[in-house]
Amino acid sequence: RHHLRRHLSNPKSSVVFVGFAAKGTLARKIIEGQPEIHILGVRVPVRAKIYTINGFSAHADQTELVAWHAKTSAATTYLVHGEELAMGALAPLLRDTRVARPKLNEEFEL
């Protein structure tokens, strides 16, 4: 964040994001072209060149998740990490299990 705060306003700077940036994150705001952001309490105009390199993710894709899940015997599967749209698309593909999508701070007894 300190590097971004210092260099993001410089049109001679370049920032490269590698991999997925979740909705609502600082990275996602920059990638989506927000002209100005707040970093560590300071308003920073985005003037640097912004680049994104996709495909460098440690996360499995939907096909890999479904294949992995098919090898389990989970009675209930909790989808807790990901964007709502992606989790909504994944849920019906998970066979032979109850799928739960907990809300923030919701608790379950396992």
Biopython code that builds the backbone (N, CA, C, O; Angstrom):
import numpy as np
from Bio.PDB.StructureBuilder import StructureBuilder

atoms = [
    (1, "ARG", "N", (0.817, -1.196, 0.000)),
    (1, "ARG", "CA", (0.000, 0.000, 0.000)),
    (1, "ARG", "C", (0.860, 1.259, 0.000)),
    (1, "ARG", "O", (0.509, 2.260, -0.625)),
    (2, "HIS", "N", (1.965, 1.201, 0.690)),
    (2, "HIS", "CA", (2.844, 2.376, 0.722)),
    (2, "HIS", "C", (3.405, 2.673, -0.665)),
    (2, "HIS", "O", (3.494, 3.831, -1.072)),
    (3, "HIS", "N", (3.785, 1.607, -1.394)),
    (3, "HIS", "CA", (4.302, 1.808, -2.750)),
    (3, "HIS", "C", (3.222, 2.396, -3.649)),
    (3, "HIS", "O", (3.488, 3.314, -4.425)),
    (4, "LEU", "N", (2.016, 1.877, -3.546)),
    (4, "LEU", "CA", (0.922, 2.401, -4.355)),
    (4, "LEU", "C", (0.645, 3.856, -4.013)),
    (4, "LEU", "O", (0.468, 4.688, -4.903)),
    (5, "ARG", "N", (0.610, 4.155, -2.740)),
    (5, "ARG", "CA", (0.338, 5.534, -2.325)),
    (5, "ARG", "C", (1.383, 6.489, -2.891)),
    (5, "ARG", "O", (1.073, 7.622, -3.257)),
    (6, "ARG", "N", (2.610, 6.019, -2.955)),
    (6, "ARG", "CA", (3.699, 6.876, -3.417)),
    (6, "ARG", "C", (3.760, 6.996, -4.946)),
    (6, "ARG", "O", (4.093, 8.060, -5.467)),
    (7, "HIS", "N", (3.442, 5.914, -5.665)),
    (7, "HIS", "CA", (3.693, 5.890, -7.106)),
    (7, "HIS", "C", (2.450, 5.908, -7.998)),
    (7, "HIS", "O", (2.571, 6.164, -9.196)),
    (8, "LEU", "N", (1.283, 5.649, -7.460)),
    (8, "LEU", "CA", (0.078, 5.528, -8.278)),
    (8, "LEU", "C", (-0.297, 6.822, -8.995)),
    (8, "LEU", "O", (-0.890, 6.783, -10.073)),
    (9, "SER", "N", (0.036, 7.940, -8.420)),
    (9, "SER", "CA", (-0.320, 9.221, -9.040)),
    (9, "SER", "C", (0.668, 9.655, -10.121)),
    (9, "SER", "O", (0.438, 10.654, -10.803)),
    (10, "ASN", "N", (1.749, 8.925, -10.282)),
    (10, "ASN", "CA", (2.787, 9.282, -11.257)),
    (10, "ASN", "C", (2.478, 8.642, -12.614)),
    (10, "ASN", "O", (2.464, 7.416, -12.719)),
    (11, "PRO", "N", (2.229, 9.446, -13.656)),
    (11, "PRO", "CA", (1.926, 8.880, -14.970)),
    (11, "PRO", "C", (3.099, 8.120, -15.593)),
    (11, "PRO", "O", (2.910, 7.408, -16.579)),
    (12, "LYS", "N", (4.286, 8.256, -15.048)),
    (12, "LYS", "CA", (5.447, 7.505, -15.539)),
    (12, "LYS", "C", (5.546, 6.123, -14.881)),
    (12, "LYS", "O", (6.359, 5.296, -15.293)),
    (13, "SER", "N", (4.726, 5.878, -13.867)),
    (13, "SER", "CA", (4.744, 4.594, -13.163)),
    (13, "SER", "C", (3.829, 3.590, -13.856)),
    (13, "SER", "O", (2.892, 3.962, -14.562)),
    (14, "SER", "N", (4.121, 2.320, -13.639)),
    (14, "SER", "CA", (3.262, 1.230, -14.097)),
    (14, "SER", "C", (2.996, 0.314, -12.913)),
    (14, "SER", "O", (3.879, 0.066, -12.092)),
    (15, "VAL", "N", (1.772, -0.182, -12.836)),
    (15, "VAL", "CA", (1.392, -1.134, -11.795)),
    (15, "VAL", "C", (0.853, -2.373, -12.503)),
    (15, "VAL", "O", (-0.031, -2.279, -13.354)),
    (16, "VAL", "N", (1.392, -3.530, -12.144)),
    (16, "VAL", "CA", (0.967, -4.790, -12.754)),
    (16, "VAL", "C", (0.303, -5.649, -11.681)),
    (16, "VAL", "O", (0.914, -5.962, -10.659)),
    (17, "PHE", "N", (-0.944, -6.023, -11.920)),
    (17, "PHE", "CA", (-1.662, -6.918, -11.018)),
    (17, "PHE", "C", (-1.632, -8.310, -11.633)),
    (17, "PHE", "O", (-1.925, -8.483, -12.816)),
    (18, "VAL", "N", (-1.280, -9.290, -10.828)),
    (18, "VAL", "CA", (-1.164, -10.666, -11.291)),
    (18, "VAL", "C", (-2.230, -11.496, -10.597)),
    (18, "VAL", "O", (-2.235, -11.600, -9.370)),
    (19, "GLY", "N", (-3.120, -12.079, -11.361)),
    (19, "GLY", "CA", (-4.141, -12.938, -10.792)),
    (19, "GLY", "C", (-5.424, -12.205, -10.482)),
    (19, "GLY", "O", (-5.636, -11.070, -10.910)),
    (20, "PHE", "N", (-6.264, -12.866, -9.737)),
    (20, "PHE", "CA", (-7.615, -12.399, -9.440)),
    (20, "PHE", "C", (-7.621, -11.321, -8.365)),
    (20, "PHE", "O", (-6.871, -11.400, -7.393)),
    (21, "ALA", "N", (-8.467, -10.319, -8.545)),
    (21, "ALA", "CA", (-8.681, -9.284, -7.530)),
    (21, "ALA", "C", (-10.162, -9.302, -7.161)),
    (21, "ALA", "O", (-11.019, -9.072, -8.014)),
    (22, "ALA", "N", (-10.457, -9.570, -5.917)),
    (22, "ALA", "CA", (-11.844, -9.698, -5.460)),
    (22, "ALA", "C", (-12.563, -8.357, -5.468)),
    (22, "ALA", "O", (-11.955, -7.300, -5.300)),
    (23, "LYS", "N", (-13.867, -8.430, -5.666)),
    (23, "LYS", "CA", (-14.719, -7.253, -5.655)),
    (23, "LYS", "C", (-14.566, -6.521, -4.320)),
    (23, "LYS", "O", (-14.550, -7.145, -3.259)),
    (24, "GLY", "N", (-14.454, -5.200, -4.383)),
    (24, "GLY", "CA", (-14.349, -4.391, -3.176)),
    (24, "GLY", "C", (-12.931, -4.162, -2.698)),
    (24, "GLY", "O", (-12.710, -3.358, -1.794)),
    (25, "THR", "N", (-11.958, -4.857, -3.289)),
    (25, "THR", "CA", (-10.571, -4.681, -2.861)),
    (25, "THR", "C", (-9.951, -3.474, -3.543)),
    (25, "THR", "O", (-10.440, -2.992, -4.565)),
    (26, "LEU", "N", (-8.875, -3.004, -2.958)),
    (26, "LEU", "CA", (-8.137, -1.885, -3.528)),
    (26, "LEU", "C", (-7.690, -2.221, -4.951)),
    (26, "LEU", "O", (-7.826, -1.400, -5.858)),
    (27, "ALA", "N", (-7.161, -3.418, -5.141)),
    (27, "ALA", "CA", (-6.699, -3.834, -6.470)),
    (27, "ALA", "C", (-7.830, -3.790, -7.485)),
    (27, "ALA", "O", (-7.649, -3.284, -8.593)),
    (28, "ARG", "N", (-8.983, -4.309, -7.121)),
    (28, "ARG", "CA", (-10.124, -4.344, -8.050)),
    (28, "ARG", "C", (-10.563, -2.938, -8.422)),
    (28, "ARG", "O", (-10.900, -2.679, -9.577)),
    (29, "LYS", "N", (-10.562, -2.031, -7.458)),
    (29, "LYS", "CA", (-10.943, -0.643, -7.744)),
    (29, "LYS", "C", (-9.994, -0.015, -8.755)),
    (29, "LYS", "O", (-10.424, 0.701, -9.659)),
    (30, "ILE", "N", (-8.720, -0.283, -8.601)),
    (30, "ILE", "CA", (-7.721, 0.264, -9.525)),
    (30, "ILE", "C", (-7.880, -0.374, -10.900)),
    (30, "ILE", "O", (-7.877, 0.326, -11.912)),
    (31, "ILE", "N", (-8.020, -1.690, -10.943)),
    (31, "ILE", "CA", (-8.165, -2.421, -12.206)),
    (31, "ILE", "C", (-9.400, -1.955, -12.970)),
    (31, "ILE", "O", (-9.368, -1.834, -14.194)),
    (32, "GLU", "N", (-10.488, -1.693, -12.245)),
    (32, "GLU", "CA", (-11.732, -1.275, -12.890)),
    (32, "GLU", "C", (-11.713, 0.186, -13.321)),
    (32, "GLU", "O", (-12.684, 0.678, -13.895)),
    (33, "GLY", "N", (-10.614, 0.879, -13.047)),
    (33, "GLY", "CA", (-10.460, 2.237, -13.563)),
    (33, "GLY", "C", (-10.973, 3.354, -12.685)),
    (33, "GLY", "O", (-11.239, 4.453, -13.172)),
    (34, "GLN", "N", (-11.118, 3.091, -11.392)),
    (34, "GLN", "CA", (-11.531, 4.171, -10.496)),
    (34, "GLN", "C", (-10.479, 5.282, -10.586)),
    (34, "GLN", "O", (-9.295, 5.009, -10.391)),
    (35, "PRO", "N", (-10.875, 6.517, -10.874)),
    (35, "PRO", "CA", (-9.900, 7.586, -11.108)),
    (35, "PRO", "C", (-9.157, 8.059, -9.864)),
    (35, "PRO", "O", (-8.097, 8.678, -9.952)),
    (36, "GLU", "N", (-9.728, 7.756, -8.715)),
    (36, "GLU", "CA", (-9.115, 8.207, -7.459)),
    (36, "GLU", "C", (-9.479, 7.198, -6.370)),
    (36, "GLU", "O", (-10.611, 6.718, -6.313)),
    (37, "ILE", "N", (-8.512, 6.882, -5.506)),
    (37, "ILE", "CA", (-8.767, 5.933, -4.428)),
    (37, "ILE", "C", (-8.187, 6.456, -3.121)),
    (37, "ILE", "O", (-7.382, 7.387, -3.116)),
    (38, "HIS", "N", (-8.599, 5.856, -2.032)),
    (38, "HIS", "CA", (-8.060, 6.203, -0.714)),
    (38, "HIS", "C", (-7.111, 5.096, -0.270)),
    (38, "HIS", "O", (-7.487, 3.925, -0.223)),
    (39, "ILE", "N", (-5.882, 5.477, 0.054)),
    (39, "ILE", "CA", (-4.889, 4.522, 0.537)),
    (39, "ILE", "C", (-4.307, 5.061, 1.827)),
    (39, "ILE", "O", (-3.715, 6.141, 1.850)),
    (40, "LEU", "N", (-4.475, 4.305, 2.904)),
    (40, "LEU", "CA", (-3.938, 4.691, 4.212)),
    (40, "LEU", "C", (-4.342, 6.114, 4.583)),
    (40, "LEU", "O", (-3.530, 6.901, 5.071)),
    (41, "GLY", "N", (-5.613, 6.426, 4.342)),
    (41, "GLY", "CA", (-6.151, 7.727, 4.728)),
    (41, "GLY", "C", (-5.825, 8.875, 3.792)),
    (41, "GLY", "O", (-6.146, 10.025, 4.092)),
    (42, "VAL", "N", (-5.192, 8.585, 2.664)),
    (42, "VAL", "CA", (-4.812, 9.638, 1.717)),
    (42, "VAL", "C", (-5.544, 9.410, 0.394)),
    (42, "VAL", "O", (-5.596, 8.286, -0.107)),
    (43, "ARG", "N", (-6.109, 10.478, -0.168)),
    (43, "ARG", "CA", (-6.758, 10.407, -1.470)),
    (43, "ARG", "C", (-5.678, 10.444, -2.548)),
    (43, "ARG", "O", (-4.872, 11.374, -2.592)),
    (44, "VAL", "N", (-5.664, 9.429, -3.418)),
    (44, "VAL", "CA", (-4.609, 9.303, -4.425)),
    (44, "VAL", "C", (-5.239, 9.221, -5.816)),
    (44, "VAL", "O", (-6.047, 8.328, -6.071)),
    (45, "PRO", "N", (-4.881, 10.142, -6.722)),
    (45, "PRO", "CA", (-5.370, 10.024, -8.095)),
    (45, "PRO", "C", (-4.633, 8.890, -8.806)),
    (45, "PRO", "O", (-3.433, 8.699, -8.609)),
    (46, "VAL", "N", (-5.356, 8.145, -9.626)),
    (46, "VAL", "CA", (-4.744, 7.034, -10.352)),
    (46, "VAL", "C", (-4.311, 7.557, -11.722)),
    (46, "VAL", "O", (-5.132, 7.763, -12.616)),
    (47, "ARG", "N", (-3.004, 7.764, -11.864)),
    (47, "ARG", "CA", (-2.443, 8.258, -13.127)),
    (47, "ARG", "C", (-1.447, 7.270, -13.735)),
    (47, "ARG", "O", (-1.077, 7.399, -14.902)),
    (48, "ALA", "N", (-1.018, 6.299, -12.956)),
    (48, "ALA", "CA", (-0.065, 5.294, -13.445)),
    (48, "ALA", "C", (-0.739, 4.418, -14.497)),
    (48, "ALA", "O", (-1.965, 4.328, -14.553)),
    (49, "LYS", "N", (0.070, 3.782, -15.318)),
    (49, "LYS", "CA", (-0.444, 2.801, -16.274)),
    (49, "LYS", "C", (-0.752, 1.524, -15.487)),
    (49, "LYS", "O", (0.062, 1.067, -14.685)),
    (50, "ILE", "N", (-1.921, 0.964, -15.725)),
    (50, "ILE", "CA", (-2.366, -0.218, -14.985)),
    (50, "ILE", "C", (-2.448, -1.406, -15.943)),
    (50, "ILE", "O", (-3.053, -1.319, -17.012)),
    (51, "TYR", "N", (-1.831, -2.508, -15.544)),
    (51, "TYR", "CA", (-1.837, -3.734, -16.342)),
    (51, "TYR", "C", (-2.315, -4.891, -15.465)),
    (51, "TYR", "O", (-2.077, -4.918, -14.258)),
    (52, "THR", "N", (-2.989, -5.836, -16.099)),
    (52, "THR", "CA", (-3.429, -7.040, -15.399)),
    (52, "THR", "C", (-2.981, -8.258, -16.197)),
    (52, "THR", "O", (-3.186, -8.326, -17.409)),
    (53, "ILE", "N", (-2.374, -9.211, -15.514)),
    (53, "ILE", "CA", (-1.995, -10.479, -16.131)),
    (53, "ILE", "C", (-2.852, -11.557, -15.480)),
    (53, "ILE", "O", (-2.671, -11.887, -14.308)),
    (54, "ASN", "N", (-3.776, -12.093, -16.246)),
    (54, "ASN", "CA", (-4.651, -13.144, -15.721)),
    (54, "ASN", "C", (-4.006, -14.509, -15.912)),
    (54, "ASN", "O", (-3.078, -14.664, -16.705)),
    (55, "GLY", "N", (-4.500, -15.479, -15.190)),
    (55, "GLY", "CA", (-4.008, -16.838, -15.349)),
    (55, "GLY", "C", (-2.985, -17.253, -14.312)),
    (55, "GLY", "O", (-2.554, -18.406, -14.307)),
    (56, "PHE", "N", (-2.586, -16.354, -13.439)),
    (56, "PHE", "CA", (-1.634, -16.688, -12.383)),
    (56, "PHE", "C", (-2.384, -16.800, -11.066)),
    (56, "PHE", "O", (-2.228, -15.950, -10.190)),
    (57, "SER", "N", (-3.180, -17.818, -10.918)),
    (57, "SER", "CA", (-3.971, -17.976, -9.709)),
    (57, "SER", "C", (-3.703, -19.330, -9.083)),
    (57, "SER", "O", (-3.512, -20.325, -9.784)),
    (58, "ALA", "N", (-3.690, -19.361, -7.767)),
    (58, "ALA", "CA", (-3.524, -20.617, -7.047)),
    (58, "ALA", "C", (-4.878, -21.283, -6.809)),
    (58, "ALA", "O", (-4.944, -22.367, -6.230)),
    (59, "HIS", "N", (-5.951, -20.642, -7.250)),
    (59, "HIS", "CA", (-7.286, -21.182, -7.055)),
    (59, "HIS", "C", (-7.644, -22.142, -8.181)),
    (59, "HIS", "O", (-7.220, -21.969, -9.324)),
    (60, "ALA", "N", (-8.426, -23.150, -7.840)),
    (60, "ALA", "CA", (-8.934, -24.085, -8.844)),
    (60, "ALA", "C", (-10.071, -23.421, -9.609)),
    (60, "ALA", "O", (-10.737, -22.527, -9.087)),
    (61, "ASP", "N", (-10.293, -23.857, -10.843)),
    (61, "ASP", "CA", (-11.437, -23.340, -11.580)),
    (61, "ASP", "C", (-12.659, -24.202, -11.260)),
    (61, "ASP", "O", (-12.564, -25.174, -10.511)),
    (62, "GLN", "N", (-13.800, -23.838, -11.832)),
    (62, "GLN", "CA", (-15.045, -24.520, -11.502)),
    (62, "GLN", "C", (-14.981, -26.020, -11.800)),
    (62, "GLN", "O", (-15.418, -26.830, -10.983)),
    (63, "THR", "N", (-14.447, -26.388, -12.946)),
    (63, "THR", "CA", (-14.347, -27.802, -13.319)),
    (63, "THR", "C", (-13.503, -28.577, -12.314)),
    (63, "THR", "O", (-13.863, -29.687, -11.922)),
    (64, "GLU", "N", (-12.394, -28.000, -11.903)),
    (64, "GLU", "CA", (-11.522, -28.660, -10.923)),
    (64, "GLU", "C", (-12.207, -28.791, -9.567)),
    (64, "GLU", "O", (-12.060, -29.810, -8.893)),
    (65, "LEU", "N", (-12.954, -27.764, -9.165)),
    (65, "LEU", "CA", (-13.666, -27.823, -7.882)),
    (65, "LEU", "C", (-14.736, -28.913, -7.893)),
    (65, "LEU", "O", (-14.873, -29.660, -6.925)),
    (66, "VAL", "N", (-15.488, -29.003, -8.980)),
    (66, "VAL", "CA", (-16.540, -30.015, -9.079)),
    (66, "VAL", "C", (-15.927, -31.416, -9.070)),
    (66, "VAL", "O", (-16.445, -32.311, -8.403)),
    (67, "ALA", "N", (-14.835, -31.613, -9.798)),
    (67, "ALA", "CA", (-14.161, -32.923, -9.827)),
    (67, "ALA", "C", (-13.629, -33.292, -8.448)),
    (67, "ALA", "O", (-13.761, -34.439, -8.020)),
    (68, "TRP", "N", (-13.032, -32.339, -7.756)),
    (68, "TRP", "CA", (-12.517, -32.598, -6.406)),
    (68, "TRP", "C", (-13.665, -32.944, -5.469)),
    (68, "TRP", "O", (-13.574, -33.892, -4.690)),
    (69, "HIS", "N", (-14.744, -32.174, -5.547)),
    (69, "HIS", "CA", (-15.880, -32.384, -4.656)),
    (69, "HIS", "C", (-16.519, -33.754, -4.874)),
    (69, "HIS", "O", (-16.996, -34.371, -3.921)),
    (70, "ALA", "N", (-16.533, -34.233, -6.113)),
    (70, "ALA", "CA", (-17.128, -35.537, -6.425)),
    (70, "ALA", "C", (-16.419, -36.671, -5.698)),
    (70, "ALA", "O", (-16.998, -37.741, -5.512)),
    (71, "LYS", "N", (-15.198, -36.454, -5.292)),
    (71, "LYS", "CA", (-14.422, -37.484, -4.586)),
    (71, "LYS", "C", (-14.649, -37.450, -3.074)),
    (71, "LYS", "O", (-14.105, -38.280, -2.347)),
    (72, "THR", "N", (-15.447, -36.499, -2.604)),
    (72, "THR", "CA", (-15.707, -36.397, -1.168)),
    (72, "THR", "C", (-17.050, -37.037, -0.844)),
    (72, "THR", "O", (-17.819, -37.385, -1.740)),
    (73, "SER", "N", (-17.315, -37.184, 0.432)),
    (73, "SER", "CA", (-18.617, -37.698, 0.862)),
    (73, "SER", "C", (-19.272, -36.700, 1.812)),
    (73, "SER", "O", (-19.941, -37.081, 2.773)),
    (74, "ALA", "N", (-19.069, -35.430, 1.528)),
    (74, "ALA", "CA", (-19.583, -34.378, 2.409)),
    (74, "ALA", "C", (-21.110, -34.336, 2.379)),
    (74, "ALA", "O", (-21.718, -34.269, 1.311)),
    (75, "ALA", "N", (-21.717, -34.377, 3.560)),
    (75, "ALA", "CA", (-23.170, -34.258, 3.648)),
    (75, "ALA", "C", (-23.600, -32.826, 3.348)),
    (75, "ALA", "O", (-24.638, -32.590, 2.731)),
    (76, "THR", "N", (-22.784, -31.878, 3.794)),
    (76, "THR", "CA", (-23.038, -30.461, 3.544)),
    (76, "THR", "C", (-21.749, -29.806, 3.077)),
    (76, "THR", "O", (-20.675, -30.064, 3.620)),
    (77, "THR", "N", (-21.868, -28.966, 2.079)),
    (77, "THR", "CA", (-20.730, -28.209, 1.572)),
    (77, "THR", "C", (-21.010, -26.735, 1.806)),
    (77, "THR", "O", (-22.065, -26.227, 1.423)),
    (78, "TYR", "N", (-20.066, -26.051, 2.434)),
    (78, "TYR", "CA", (-20.208, -24.630, 2.739)),
    (78, "TYR", "C", (-19.387, -23.815, 1.747)),
    (78, "TYR", "O", (-18.166, -23.953, 1.690)),
    (79, "LEU", "N", (-20.047, -22.975, 0.975)),
    (79, "LEU", "CA", (-19.354, -22.085, 0.046)),
    (79, "LEU", "C", (-19.165, -20.747, 0.752)),
    (79, "LEU", "O", (-20.125, -20.009, 0.975)),
    (80, "VAL", "N", (-17.926, -20.446, 1.095)),
    (80, "VAL", "CA", (-17.657, -19.262, 1.919)),
    (80, "VAL", "C", (-16.635, -18.312, 1.307)),
    (80, "VAL", "O", (-16.383, -17.244, 1.866)),
    (81, "HIS", "N", (-16.044, -18.672, 0.182)),
    (81, "HIS", "CA", (-14.977, -17.850, -0.380)),
    (81, "HIS", "C", (-15.200, -17.693, -1.873)),
    (81, "HIS", "O", (-15.117, -18.667, -2.622)),
    (82, "GLY", "N", (-15.481, -16.483, -2.306)),
    (82, "GLY", "CA", (-15.703, -16.237, -3.727)),
    (82, "GLY", "C", (-16.764, -15.183, -3.922)),
    (82, "GLY", "O", (-17.410, -14.740, -2.972)),
    (83, "GLU", "N", (-16.934, -14.794, -5.157)),
    (83, "GLU", "CA", (-17.949, -13.801, -5.475)),
    (83, "GLU", "C", (-19.307, -14.481, -5.551)),
    (83, "GLU", "O", (-19.403, -15.653, -5.915)),
    (84, "GLU", "N", (-20.349, -13.747, -5.207)),
    (84, "GLU", "CA", (-21.701, -14.302, -5.140)),
    (84, "GLU", "C", (-22.110, -14.987, -6.439)),
    (84, "GLU", "O", (-22.662, -16.087, -6.414)),
    (85, "LEU", "N", (-21.848, -14.351, -7.558)),
    (85, "LEU", "CA", (-22.237, -14.909, -8.848)),
    (85, "LEU", "C", (-21.545, -16.249, -9.101)),
    (85, "LEU", "O", (-22.177, -17.200, -9.562)),
    (86, "ALA", "N", (-20.265, -16.321, -8.802)),
    (86, "ALA", "CA", (-19.506, -17.558, -9.015)),
    (86, "ALA", "C", (-19.983, -18.667, -8.081)),
    (86, "ALA", "O", (-20.124, -19.814, -8.503)),
    (87, "MET", "N", (-20.233, -18.332, -6.808)),
    (87, "MET", "CA", (-20.719, -19.352, -5.873)),
    (87, "MET", "C", (-22.111, -19.828, -6.275)),
    (87, "MET", "O", (-22.437, -21.007, -6.133)),
    (88, "GLY", "N", (-22.930, -18.904, -6.777)),
    (88, "GLY", "CA", (-24.265, -19.269, -7.240)),
    (88, "GLY", "C", (-24.229, -20.216, -8.426)),
    (88, "GLY", "O", (-25.084, -21.092, -8.553)),
    (89, "ALA", "N", (-23.241, -20.041, -9.294)),
    (89, "ALA", "CA", (-23.095, -20.924, -10.453)),
    (89, "ALA", "C", (-22.535, -22.285, -10.047)),
    (89, "ALA", "O", (-22.870, -23.302, -10.655)),
    (90, "LEU", "N", (-21.691, -22.305, -9.029)),
    (90, "LEU", "CA", (-21.070, -23.551, -8.579)),
    (90, "LEU", "C", (-22.043, -24.431, -7.796)),
    (90, "LEU", "O", (-22.035, -25.652, -7.952)),
    (91, "ALA", "N", (-22.866, -23.831, -6.970)),
    (91, "ALA", "CA", (-23.734, -24.580, -6.053)),
    (91, "ALA", "C", (-24.541, -25.693, -6.728)),
    (91, "ALA", "O", (-24.513, -26.820, -6.233)),
    (92, "PRO", "N", (-25.254, -25.444, -7.823)),
    (92, "PRO", "CA", (-26.057, -26.529, -8.411)),
    (92, "PRO", "C", (-25.233, -27.640, -9.068)),
    (92, "PRO", "O", (-25.770, -28.700, -9.390)),
    (93, "LEU", "N", (-23.958, -27.409, -9.264)),
    (93, "LEU", "CA", (-23.095, -28.426, -9.876)),
    (93, "LEU", "C", (-22.553, -29.421, -8.856)),
    (93, "LEU", "O", (-22.007, -30.460, -9.228)),
    (94, "LEU", "N", (-22.701, -29.108, -7.583)),
    (94, "LEU", "CA", (-22.200, -29.984, -6.519)),
    (94, "LEU", "C", (-23.277, -31.016, -6.196)),
    (94, "LEU", "O", (-24.291, -30.696, -5.576)),
    (95, "ARG", "N", (-23.051, -32.234, -6.615)),
    (95, "ARG", "CA", (-24.038, -33.313, -6.499)),
    (95, "ARG", "C", (-23.939, -34.030, -5.150)),
    (95, "ARG", "O", (-22.893, -34.035, -4.501)),
    (96, "ASP", "N", (-25.058, -34.632, -4.751)),
    (96, "ASP", "CA", (-25.117, -35.494, -3.566)),
    (96, "ASP", "C", (-24.662, -34.794, -2.293)),
    (96, "ASP", "O", (-24.016, -35.408, -1.443)),
    (97, "THR", "N", (-24.988, -33.536, -2.160)),
    (97, "THR", "CA", (-24.639, -32.780, -0.960)),
    (97, "THR", "C", (-25.628, -31.636, -0.788)),
    (97, "THR", "O", (-26.229, -31.164, -1.754)),
    (98, "ARG", "N", (-25.781, -31.213, 0.420)),
    (98, "ARG", "CA", (-26.535, -29.992, 0.701)),
    (98, "ARG", "C", (-25.531, -28.855, 0.602)),
    (98, "ARG", "O", (-24.447, -28.946, 1.179)),
    (99, "VAL", "N", (-25.864, -27.788, -0.114)),
    (99, "VAL", "CA", (-24.952, -26.655, -0.263)),
    (99, "VAL", "C", (-25.465, -25.493, 0.574)),
    (99, "VAL", "O", (-26.619, -25.082, 0.450)),
    (100, "ALA", "N", (-24.591, -24.971, 1.428)),
    (100, "ALA", "CA", (-24.923, -23.808, 2.255)),
    (100, "ALA", "C", (-24.012, -22.652, 1.859)),
    (100, "ALA", "O", (-22.821, -22.838, 1.611)),
    (101, "ARG", "N", (-24.592, -21.461, 1.805)),
    (101, "ARG", "CA", (-23.823, -20.251, 1.511)),
    (101, "ARG", "C", (-24.029, -19.287, 2.680)),
    (101, "ARG", "O", (-24.883, -18.402, 2.616)),
    (102, "PRO", "N", (-23.246, -19.460, 3.747)),
    (102, "PRO", "CA", (-23.434, -18.664, 4.961)),
    (102, "PRO", "C", (-23.270, -17.165, 4.724)),
    (102, "PRO", "O", (-22.501, -16.721, 3.872)),
    (103, "LYS", "N", (-24.012, -16.424, 5.499)),
    (103, "LYS", "CA", (-23.863, -14.968, 5.501)),
    (103, "LYS", "C", (-22.755, -14.602, 6.488)),
    (103, "LYS", "O", (-22.358, -15.431, 7.307)),
    (104, "LEU", "N", (-22.268, -13.398, 6.417)),
    (104, "LEU", "CA", (-21.218, -12.924, 7.310)),
    (104, "LEU", "C", (-21.625, -13.141, 8.767)),
    (104, "LEU", "O", (-22.725, -12.765, 9.172)),
    (105, "ASN", "N", (-20.751, -13.738, 9.534)),
    (105, "ASN", "CA", (-20.929, -14.016, 10.968)),
    (105, "ASN", "C", (-21.979, -15.086, 11.273)),
    (105, "ASN", "O", (-22.296, -15.314, 12.441)),
    (106, "GLU", "N", (-22.515, -15.734, 10.264)),
    (106, "GLU", "CA", (-23.456, -16.821, 10.507)),
    (106, "GLU", "C", (-22.673, -18.033, 11.006)),
    (106, "GLU", "O", (-21.582, -18.318, 10.513)),
    (107, "GLU", "N", (-23.229, -18.740, 11.980)),
    (107, "GLU", "CA", (-22.537, -19.878, 12.579)),
    (107, "GLU", "C", (-23.290, -21.172, 12.310)),
    (107, "GLU", "O", (-24.516, -21.189, 12.206)),
    (108, "PHE", "N", (-22.526, -22.255, 12.200)),
    (108, "PHE", "CA", (-23.087, -23.586, 12.003)),
    (108, "PHE", "C", (-22.407, -24.538, 12.961)),
    (108, "PHE", "O", (-21.226, -24.380, 13.271)),
    (109, "GLU", "N", (-23.145, -25.521, 13.427)),
    (109, "GLU", "CA", (-22.541, -26.563, 14.244)),
    (109, "GLU", "C", (-22.229, -27.735, 13.329)),
    (109, "GLU", "O", (-23.102, -28.231, 12.617)),
    (110, "LEU", "N", (-20.979, -28.171, 13.355)),
    (110, "LEU", "CA", (-20.562, -29.271, 12.475)),
    (110, "LEU", "C", (-20.598, -30.591, 13.216)),
    (110, "LEU", "O", (-20.280, -31.632, 12.640)),
]
sb = StructureBuilder()
sb.init_structure("model")
sb.init_model(0)
sb.init_chain("A")
sb.init_seg("    ")
for serial, (resi, resn, name, xyz) in enumerate(atoms, 1):
    if name == "N":
        sb.init_residue(resn, " ", resi, " ")
    sb.init_atom(name, np.array(xyz, "f"), 0.0, 1.0, " ", f" {name:<3s}", serial, name[0])
structure = sb.get_structure()
